């Protein structure tokens, strides 16, 4: 389990480095996502949420629980925005669902490394992500009009 969490953290860190290489800070990426065309928003919001998962993991490891919890809250916020944009546009539903599922798993893995007091908010965030994932799946496989 620790190995999986470490691999996930390294992967997300690499994504963060790639993003930094593009010269975009988190705030710039947020502004870009809000201004992007609807079809491009799901992927941008997912990137923000993934960066915030990495930030949460690093924050909890550094003992900065409040800062890490704020990152967890951002994960839920931007995953929700990604879900909404994907459903509205009808594009990138599958990729968004897969990313949300992976983030939920990372949060569940993170929960097991935390103190008892810090576990509940992280579990609640993971549950919210699972709910979003279910909504995406429901939309992907609905038989009626979209």
Secondary structure, DSSP 8 states (H G I E B T S, - for coil): -HHHHHHHHHHHHHHHHHHHHTT--HHHHHHHHHHS-HHHHHHHHHHHHHHHHHHHHHHHHTT-HHHHHHHHHHHHHHHHHHHHHHHHH--SHHHHHHHHHHHHHHHHHHHTTS-HHHHHHHHHHHHHHHHHHHHHHHHHT-SS--
